[in-house]
Amino acid sequence: MLALGYISTSKTQLIGTGTKRRITMSVTARPHANIVGSGPNGLTAAAMLARAGWHVRVYERNDAVGGAAASADVFGDGSIVDMGAAAHPFGVASPVFRHLGLEERGLEWLHSEYPMAHPFEDGPAAILQRDIRKTARSLGIDSTAWRLIHRGVVNSIDDYLEQIMRPLLRFPNRPVKMAQFGMLGSAPSSWFVRTAFREEAARALFTGSAAHANTPLGHPFTSTFGVLFSALGMTRGWPVIKGGTGALVNALTEVIREYDGEVFTNHEVTDLDALPPARATVLDITPSQALVMRGKQLRELPEHTVQRFQRWRYGPGVYKVDWQLDGPVPWADSRVSHATTVHVGGRAAEIRLAEAQVNAGRIPDRPFVMVVQPQVADPSRAPEGSHILWTYTHVPHGYKPATKDRDYVADVIQAQIERYAPGFGSKIRAKKVWDPAALEEWNPNLVGGDIAGGAMTGLQSLLRGGLTLEPYRMGVDGLYICSAATPPGAGVHGMPGAWAAHAVIADQRY
């Protein structure tokens, strides 16, 4: 597994996995680190450095920490809405979250009966279960194909996660397995499902997972997402977090403060020279933001870093709608009510068309909608008699609705859900709409509404941070980047922060 415990030196005692001992060195004798941005990667980097003996200071522009892992009461009734990520197949599998002991600090993963459901208008839903055999048996004629495709990853999920949650350009510990996975996942999802499966249930179930790539499903490597997300669901599940994703943020913040770190909110950093002196500065921001930030270190960026950041491209945005309902969603197939995550998009061909339209700059009439029903696993999310539904769909990068059609996409999302849950509209009490501009205003890392920190197309989907062996180092002593634009990429798992902290400590032995 990922080596997250560091070798002790004569000057400090570096903390390894599971250790409860505290750093006893005085704050003035410890190296200092500034962390700009308090998303899950910035907080993870700060927590790792704090445990390793550094005095860390975290700076957040908003009045609450967490970035896209924050939760809030957006309806004013005491309900808990996840502002960004809501279901966590990678979070529950994250080695750094285990290493930091977040579950000992109140983090609790909650699972529904089914990790994910994919409803249809003209038949029973396809159901992803936390068991490959049960999932395969439910897929009829495609049972054997489903099992053969996913068996290798499911049976060795820890080995694959160890490789996937690290920079790709490092030589893999298990090259044969990664080569096999690469061959399996390199195909375009649209071709793969037509070739591998004979019936719609398996095709759509796989395609819904592949659509998390947020790129046309005819592109190479989109099958990687289909295999990996499905395998995670059948092993680790797709849990929600008790009390909202913000509980994970609270646990990370507790680690930082336990080791005398400091967290400053309402403190926007636009000039690194305005920060206190530090041996290391770690930026939880995207490349375009780094290029417009001021400071001596940024003026000294080498040309290859500047060019790498200038080449960085952003992908489609998302349009998010949170719904306050007076009861559960009335799904036509009642089993869908037992899944926290629901992929609403119909047949595989419909999803493929919708994602292609988004990437061509159009709003689909029938979009692919990601749905999370948190109360299926966590009844504490809303007061009695109230239900929260979390949804988003992909839209063109930077999409701006016309004034007269401000809620057009929200209406399309509602109509799409209504196809599979007749009567959904009658359950709605209120909704909160977040178009790409609103998302970026709230969190500048979501450039144009892109929640992945950069486009998931071409080599950029594989080489997060660009073609470099040092994706976390910015080419100036003491300056690092740890956002989702670095490996292993998007998701609330903290691994970019963990690897950036690893680079800091490797460079700054004291």
Secondary structure, 3 states (H helix, E strand, C coil): CCCCCCCCCCCCCCCCCCCCCCCCCCHHHCCEEEEECCCHHHHHHHHHHHHCCCEEEEECCCCCCCHHHCEECCCCCCCCEECCCCCCCCCCCCHHHHHCCHHHHCCCEECCCEEEEECCCCCCCEEECCCHHHHHHCCHHHHHHHHHHHHHHHHCHHHHHHHHCCCCCCCCCCHHHHHHHHHHHCCCHHHHHHHHCCCHHHHHHHHHHHHHHCCCCCCCCHHHHHHHHHHHHHHCCCCEECCCCHHHHHHHHHHHHHCCCEEECCCCCCEHHHCCCCCEEEECCCHHHHHHCECHHHHCCCHHHHHHHHCCCCCCEEEEEEEEECCCCCCCCHHHHHEEEEEECCCHHHHHHHHHHHHCCCCCCCCCEEEECHHHCCHHHCCCCCEEEEEEEEECCCCCCCHHHCCHHHHHHHHHHHHHCCCHHHHEEEEEEECHHHHHHHCCCCHHHCCCCCCCCHHHHCCCCCCCCCCCECCCCCEEECCCCCCCCCCCCCHHHHHHHHHHHHHCCC
